[in-house]
Amino acid sequence: MTLKEKIGHDYNEALKARDERRLSALRLLRTEAKKREVSGQRKELTDAEVIETISSLAKQRRESIRLFAEGGRQDLVEKEEAELKVLLAYLPQALTPAELEELIRQVMQETQASGPKDQGKVMKAIMPQVTGRADGKMVSEMVKQALSKVAG
């Protein structure tokens, strides 16, 4: 069963159970996936593309939570947190900082990165491996630090 099929199945289960919070998050996810299929002229998203979609939606939820908390809208914070929890259940296990450091080190060796000028090359090689498992901003910072150590 593909990830998209699992999401569809879980959507139907949430619909039958009248679980509004879960249903809302899954409806949002299915809609976004459909938009990506239509805009990319693809018949079906791969699991990696679905994970990328989920990661994007999770990132949006985190930003919304931060903004709603700053605005004192606890009701909306709780709604967004519930949706985020549903989305995170479909993402692969997050990488620990130690695992991420090891992966960065391996990719740097594979790409023969020798300094900060090679950050783009390393990022291009590592991002497909960490999509949905680590925040891109954090990966970029860790790659930058690792490359500066090599150069220095």
C-alpha positions as CSV (number, residue, x, y, z in Angstrom):
1,M,0.0,0.0,0.0
2,T,1.4,3.3,-1.0
3,L,1.5,6.3,1.4
4,K,-1.1,8.0,-0.7
5,E,-3.4,5.0,-0.4
6,K,-2.8,4.8,3.3
7,I,-3.8,8.4,3.7
8,G,-7.0,7.8,1.6
9,H,-7.8,4.8,3.8
10,D,-7.3,6.8,7.0
11,Y,-9.4,9.6,5.6
12,N,-12.3,7.2,5.1
13,E,-11.8,5.8,8.6
14,A,-11.8,9.4,10.1
15,L,-14.9,10.2,8.1
16,K,-16.7,7.1,9.4
17,A,-15.6,7.9,13.0
18,R,-16.6,11.6,12.6
19,D,-13.1,12.6,13.9
20,E,-13.2,16.2,12.8
21,R,-9.7,17.2,13.7
22,R,-8.1,14.2,11.9
23,L,-10.5,14.6,9.0
24,S,-9.6,18.2,8.6
25,A,-5.8,17.5,8.5
26,L,-6.3,14.6,6.1
27,R,-8.6,16.6,3.8
28,L,-6.0,19.3,3.7
29,L,-3.2,16.8,2.9
30,R,-5.3,15.1,0.1
31,T,-6.2,18.4,-1.4
32,E,-2.5,19.6,-1.5
33,A,-1.4,16.2,-3.0
34,K,-4.1,16.5,-5.7
35,K,-3.0,20.1,-6.5
36,R,0.6,18.9,-6.9
37,E,-0.5,16.1,-9.2
38,V,-2.5,18.5,-11.4
39,S,0.2,21.2,-11.4
40,G,2.9,18.7,-12.2
41,Q,0.9,16.9,-14.9
42,R,1.6,13.7,-13.0
43,K,-0.9,10.9,-12.7
44,E,0.2,9.8,-9.3
45,L,2.6,11.2,-6.7
46,T,5.4,8.9,-5.5
47,D,5.8,8.2,-1.7
48,A,8.8,10.6,-1.7
49,E,6.7,13.4,-3.2
50,V,3.9,12.7,-0.7
51,I,6.4,12.9,2.1
52,E,7.6,16.2,0.7
53,T,4.0,17.5,0.6
54,I,3.5,16.4,4.2
55,S,6.8,18.1,5.3
56,S,5.7,21.3,3.6
57,L,2.3,21.3,5.3
58,A,3.9,20.4,8.7
59,K,6.3,23.4,8.3
60,Q,3.2,25.6,7.6
61,R,1.5,24.3,10.7
62,R,4.6,25.1,12.9
63,E,4.7,28.6,11.6
64,S,1.0,29.1,12.2
65,I,1.3,27.8,15.7
66,R,4.1,30.3,16.4
67,L,2.1,33.2,15.0
68,F,-1.1,32.2,16.7
69,A,0.7,31.8,20.0
70,E,2.2,35.3,19.6
71,G,-1.3,36.7,18.8
72,G,-2.8,35.0,21.9
73,R,-5.1,32.7,19.9
74,Q,-4.9,29.6,22.0
75,D,-7.9,28.0,20.3
76,L,-6.2,28.2,16.9
77,V,-2.9,27.0,18.4
78,E,-4.7,23.9,19.6
79,K,-6.3,23.3,16.2
80,E,-3.0,23.6,14.4
81,E,-1.2,21.4,16.9
82,A,-3.8,18.7,16.4
83,E,-3.4,18.9,12.6
84,L,0.4,18.9,13.0
85,K,0.2,15.7,15.1
86,V,-1.8,14.0,12.4
87,L,0.7,15.0,9.7
88,L,3.7,14.0,11.6
89,A,2.3,10.5,12.0
90,Y,2.9,10.0,8.2
91,L,6.5,11.2,8.1
92,P,9.4,8.8,8.6
93,Q,11.2,8.7,11.9
94,A,13.2,12.0,12.3
95,L,17.0,11.8,12.2
96,T,18.8,12.5,15.4
97,P,21.5,15.2,15.3
98,A,24.2,12.4,15.5
99,E,22.7,10.5,12.6
100,L,22.4,13.7,10.6
101,E,26.1,14.6,11.3
102,E,27.2,11.1,10.1
103,L,25.1,11.4,6.9
104,I,26.6,14.8,6.2
105,R,30.1,13.4,6.7
106,Q,29.4,10.5,4.3
107,V,27.9,12.8,1.6
108,M,30.9,15.2,2.0
109,Q,33.2,12.3,1.3
110,E,31.1,11.1,-1.7
111,T,30.9,14.5,-3.2
112,Q,34.6,15.3,-2.3
113,A,33.5,18.5,-0.7
114,S,36.5,20.6,0.4
115,G,35.0,23.8,1.8
116,P,32.2,26.3,2.0
117,K,32.1,26.7,-1.8
118,D,30.8,23.1,-2.1
119,Q,27.7,23.6,0.1
120,G,25.4,23.6,-2.9
121,K,26.8,20.3,-4.1
122,V,26.5,18.7,-0.7
123,M,22.9,20.0,-0.2
124,K,21.8,18.7,-3.6
125,A,23.1,15.3,-2.7
126,I,21.8,15.1,0.9
127,M,18.3,16.6,0.7
128,P,16.7,13.7,-1.1
129,Q,18.0,11.5,1.7
130,V,16.6,13.6,4.6
131,T,13.4,15.0,3.1
132,G,10.7,14.5,5.8
133,R,13.3,13.4,8.3
134,A,15.0,16.7,9.1
135,D,14.4,20.4,8.7
136,G,16.1,21.8,5.6
137,K,17.2,24.9,7.4
138,M,18.9,22.8,10.1
139,V,20.6,20.6,7.5
140,S,21.9,23.6,5.7
141,E,23.4,25.0,8.9
142,M,25.0,21.7,9.9
143,V,26.4,21.3,6.4
144,K,27.8,24.9,6.5
145,Q,29.5,24.2,9.9
146,A,30.9,20.9,8.7
147,L,32.3,22.5,5.5
148,S,33.9,25.4,7.4
149,K,35.7,22.8,9.7
150,V,37.1,21.1,6.6
151,A,38.3,24.4,5.1
152,G,39.7,25.6,8.5
